[in-house]
């Protein structure tokens, strides 16, 4: 099978550094990563009809995305960004 997604499990140095930083703050993601990897692989395999491999560090990446999403959708952050935008437009 051929698709446009390749090397999804290779991380940039910056992302790897961010994962290591977050692991030091919140504890190791290894135990949870094994469970999440298995669950996600099972769901994706059942949905797609063929075996799908998921990188082990997917849980850490999800946690970073969740934190970023919460920051973006925070009402206080939105107000600050809007004020900054208004200042720059004047």
N, C-alpha and C positions, 0 to 999 in steps of 0.2 A: 504494500500500500504506500502511496506517495502523497504527501501533503505539504503545505507551506510552512508548517511548524517544525523547526529543527533546533536541537540543542536547548530545549526548554529547561533542562536541569543544570545548565551551566550558568553560574552567577557571576556578575561583575564583582570586582574587588570591593566597590563601595557597598553593594548590597550585602556581601558576605561580612564586611566590617559592621554594618548596621545590625545584622542578625546577631553577631557576637556581642555587640553592645547591649542589645535588648535581652539576650540570654543572661548577661551578668546582672541586669536590673530585675528581671522577673523569674530567674531560675532557668534551668535547662529545658529546652523544648523536646528533648530526645524521647522521653517516655510517651508524651502526648503525640508526638509526631508519628510514632509507629502505629498507634491506634488510628489516627486521622488518615494516614497513608493507606492503611488497609480498608477503611470505610470508603474513602474516596475512590480507590481503585475498584472496589466492588460495585459501587454505584455507576461509575463511568463504563466499566466493562459490561454491566447489564444493559445500560442505556445504548451503548454503541454496538454491541453484539460481537466485539472482539476484545482481546486482552489489552488493557491500557495500563501503562506504567506511570507512576506518580513519584516525583523526587521526594526524598525523605525530609527535606527541609521545608516542605510546603506549609506546614503549620506555622512556622516562624514568619513566613512571607504573608500568610493570612492575618496573623496578629498585627504585623506592621501596617497592612492595608486597612485593617479595622481601626487602628489608632489614627491613621491619616484621615479616614472617612469621618470619624467622630470629631476630629479637629475642624475639618472643612464644614461640617453641618452644625457646628456649635453656633448658637445665636450671637453670643458675644463676639466670636471671631468674625462672623458675618458683618456685624455692625462696624467693627474696626476696619475690615477690608473695604467696606462701602465708604467710610469716612476717608480712608487713604485714597481711594479712587476719586472721590469728589475733590480732594485737595490737589491731586495731580492734574485734574482736568481744568482747574482754575488758573 
